[in-house]
Amino acid sequence: QVQLVESGGGLVQAGGSLRLTCAASGSLSAINAMGWYRQAPGKQRELVARFVPGLSPYYADSVKGRFTISRGNAKNTVYLQMNSLKPEDTAVYYCNYGGPNLGSWGQGTQVTVSS
């Protein structure tokens, strides 16, 4: 089993930046199985970014060019750098390991972008 803890969310103005951190512990065997999802109020949870082994990371069209997923120097740490934030980026952001159906989830961290 894997335990995931997100941090770094908060309230920012449009155009600002945030860096989310996912710290993983437990039986994590493949860092490339990790990704970031988000769920906005009244909407379904959606994939934001994930690692794709052997290829460049995947990004949702809505965040391409603004968000970057990366591996931290610390073991089992993943970041989501979010730049040029928009009000529509407001959501709870979740770290995931192993996919949305069979994988593990963190508790989520709230990101609110004001205009």
QUIDAPE-V154189 format. One record per pair of residues at least 24 apart in sequence whose ideal C-beta (glycine too) atoms are under 10 Angstrom apart, sorted by the first residue. I is the first residue (numbers start at 0). GAP is how many residues later the second one is. If there is no record, write none. Layout:
I&GAP / I&GAP
This chain:
0&24 / 0&25 / 0&26 / 0&27 / 0&96 / 0&103 / 1&24 / 1&25 / 1&26 / 1&27 / 1&31 / 1&32 / 1&74 / 1&93 / 1&94 / 1&95 / 1&96 / 1&101 / 1&102 / 1&103 / 1&104 / 2&24 / 2&25 / 2&94 / 2&101 / 2&103 / 2&104 / 3&24 / 3&30 / 3&72 / 3&74 / 3&90 / 3&91 / 3&92 / 3&93 / 3&99 / 3&100 / 3&101 / 3&102 / 3&103 / 3&104 / 4&90 / 4&101 / 4&102 / 4&104 / 5&30 / 5&72 / 5&74 / 5&86 / 5&87 / 5&88 / 5&89 / 5&99 / 5&100 / 5&101 / 5&102 / 5&103 / 5&104 / 6&88 / 6&99 / 6&100 / 6&102 / 7&71 / 7&72 / 7&73 / 7&74 / 7&85 / 7&101 / 7&103 / 8&73 / 8&82 / 8&83 / 8&84 / 8&99 / 8&100 / 8&101 / 8&102 / 8&103 / 9&99 / 9&100 / 9&101 / 9&102 / 9&103 / 10&79 / 10&99 / 10&100 / 10&101 / 10&102 / 10&103 / 11&70 / 11&73 / 11&77 / 11&78 / 11&99 / 11&100 / 11&101 / 11&102 / 12&72 / 12&74 / 12&100 / 12&101 / 12&102 / 13&70 / 13&71 / 13&72 / 13&73 / 13&74 / 13&75 / 13&99 / 13&100 / 13&101 / 14&68 / 14&69 / 14&70 / 14&71 / 14&98 / 14&100 / 15&66 / 15&67 / 15&68 / 15&69 / 15&97 / 15&98 / 16&49 / 16&64 / 16&65 / 16&66 / 16&67 / 16&68 / 17&62 / 17&63 / 17&64 / 17&65 / 17&67 / 17&71 / 17&75 / 17&91 / 17&93 / 17&94 / 17&95 / 18&49 / 18&51 / 18&60 / 18&61 / 18&62 / 18&63 / 18&64 / 19&28 / 19&47 / 19&49 / 19&58 / 19&59 / 19&60 / 19&61 / 19&62 / 19&73 / 19&74 / 19&75 / 19&86 / 19&89 / 19&91 / 20&51 / 20&53 / 20&56 / 20&57 / 20&58 / 20&59 / 20&74 / 20&88 / 21&47 / 21&50 / 21&54 / 21&55 / 21&56 / 21&57 / 21&58 / 21&71 / 21&72 / 21&73 / 21&74 / 21&75 / 21&84 / 21&87 / 22&49 / 22&51 / 22&52 / 22&53 / 22&54 / 22&55 / 22&72 / 22&83 / 23&51 / 23&52 / 23&53 / 23&54 / 23&71 / 23&73 / 23&80 / 23&82 / 24&50 / 24&51 / 25&50 / 25&71 / 25&78 / 26&70 / 26&77 / 27&47 / 27&48 / 27&69 / 27&70 / 27&76 / 28&68 / 28&69 / 29&67 / 29&68 / 30&40 / 30&41 / 30&44 / 30&45 / 30&46 / 30&47 / 30&66 / 31&25 / 31&39 / 32&63 / 32&64 / 32&65 / 32&66 / 32&70 / 32&71 / 33&35 / 33&37 / 33&42 / 33&43 / 33&44 / 33&61 / 33&62 / 33&63 / 33&64 / 33&69 / 33&70 / 34&34 / 34&43 / 34&45 / 34&59 / 34&60 / 34&61 / 34&62 / 34&63 / 34&64 / 34&65 / 34&68 / 35&24 / 35&27 / 35&31 / 35&33 / 35&42 / 35&43 / 35&44 / 35&46 / 35&57 / 35&58 / 35&59 / 35&60 / 35&70 / 36&54 / 36&55 / 36&56 / 36&57 / 36&58 / 36&59 / 36&63 / 36&68 / 36&69 / 36&71 / 37&24 / 37&25 / 37&42 / 37&51 / 37&52 / 37&53 / 37&54 / 37&55 / 37&56 / 37&70 / 37&71 / 37&73 / 38&52 / 38&53 / 38&54 / 38&55 / 38&69 / 39&48 / 39&49 / 39&50 / 39&51 / 39&52 / 39&71 / 40&49 / 40&50 / 40&51 / 42&48 / 44&46 / 44&47 / 44&49 / 44&51 / 44&55 / 44&60 / 44&63 / 45&45 / 45&54 / 46&49 / 46&52 / 46&53 / 47&32 / 47&34 / 47&41 / 47&43 / 47&45 / 47&46 / 47&48 / 48&29 / 48&31 / 48&32 / 48&33 / 49&28 / 49&46 / 49&49 / 50&27 / 61&24 / 61&26 / 61&27 / 62&26 / 79&29 / 79&31 / 81&29 / 81&31 / 84&26 / 84&27 / 84&28 / 84&29 / 85&27 / 85&29 / 86&25 / 86&26 / 86&27 / 86&28 / 87&25 / 88&24 / 89&24
